[in-house]
Amino acid sequence: MERIKEAIEKAKNQSPVREQSAPSARNPVAAKPFKSSATELPAALDTEIQYRQTPVVQLDMAHLERHRIVAHQKLHPASWAFDFLRTQVLQKMDENGWRTLAVTSPTMESGKTVVAINLAIGIAQQTNRTSLLVDFDLRRPRVASMLGLQRDVSLNQVLAGQARVDEAMVNPGIPRFVVLPTQRPVPSSAELLGSSRVGALMGELRENYADRIVVVDLPPVLAADDVLALLPRVDCVLMVVGNGVSTKKEIEEAMGRLSKFHLLGVVLNKDDAPVRNSYY
């Protein structure tokens, strides 16, 4: 824990962009069992029209539980942490007129995809918002598997020019929430993420709906140059640090690489401290 704090403080003092960013968020992700409940489809007319055009797939609640996807279950003891994170993120994004957010981590196994999915679901729970989750971790895509989505058409076909983006989108049975999954790893991912094709795609995803927040799951910063290739096309970035997963040096290096972008904050994940939320 002390290593994380020291690394963040050091990077904060060295980076002018970091000084303007929001305070770090501390969000443990718990793996406790929770009671499943069915989710209803949205009732708003404009959302119904959108979902008639987007295939709706009902998720397996037990599968979500096994993969720690909990933001849609308000009785789960960890869901409040994602609500808190969502509120902080949206406030900072609204202040700057930002609508696209990337989620990354210094190294693998930090839980960035779990945080990205839960955050996107939490954003969609705001009645005046819709959220789109895009799996741009082209080297190791995991959004589809963690949600339990099996799709014939995905971002793979879109990037290959074999399908339209609307054909690859799916609504996983959660109101105002749409997913653009990637089913298989993509070769030459960094070159593709820096291409004009992806630039046009990001523009399309951002501009089609005024109330939409686009959450992009990216690879770890230190794994390859994929993150640096896409971040110029994204408004801001959130970094997930797994407790005990990344070293102080790795955190410092990752924050150094992100210093020229709009870094919202750092999420401490996999924290083993007890959850304190006595009000509820």
Buried (B, 14 or more C-beta within 10 A) or exposed (E): EEBBEEBBEBBBEEBEEBEEBBEBBBBBBBEEEBEEEEBEEBEEEEBEEBBEEBBEBEBEBEEBBEBBBBBBBEEBBBBBBBBBBBBBBBEBBEEEEBBBBBBBBBBBEBBBBBBBBBBBBBBBBBEEBBBBBBBBBBBBBBBBBBBBBEBEBBBBBBBEEEBEBEBBBBBBBBBBBBBBBBBEEBEEBBEBBBBEBBBEBBEEBBEEBEEBBBBBBBBBBBBBBBBBBBBEBBBBBBBBBBBEBBEBEBBBBBBBBBBEBBBBBBBBBBBEEEEEEEEE
